[in-house]
């Protein structure tokens, strides 16, 4: 196990996290921005108003992209498990 291998695994891990979490974070960002604009335009300052649309957006993203997210995580895990013999040496 050398330094390049650790950096490679770390970069693959960060890239996988970015790919999997990105759509969910982007959806909540967009929905939060839309709700904030709506609240400022109508002067409705209800704190709980932001949570329901964000929960719905996250649920929809997980329904649509859940299988792809699982495939990405499983692919990284398989790659990590397959690299165990190289680490043991």
Phi, psi and omega in degrees: 000121181241178185294323180295323179294317180295319178295321179297312180296319179296318180291322176297321179296313180295322179294319178295318178298318180297316180294322185281317184275340184304309181299321180293314180295320179295320179295317179292326177296313181294315180295319178298321178295317179296316179294321179296319177295319178298316180294320180288330179286324183260354182059030172270115184249047178278123184290328182280352181295332183282335187286316185297312178297325178293319178297318179295317179297317179295318179298318179294318178297318179293325177292319183283314187253007184300318180294319178295319179297317178298320178297319179295316181292319179294320178299317178294319180295318178297318177298320179293318180292322178293339180271000180301316179301328178289329180285324183292325182299000000 
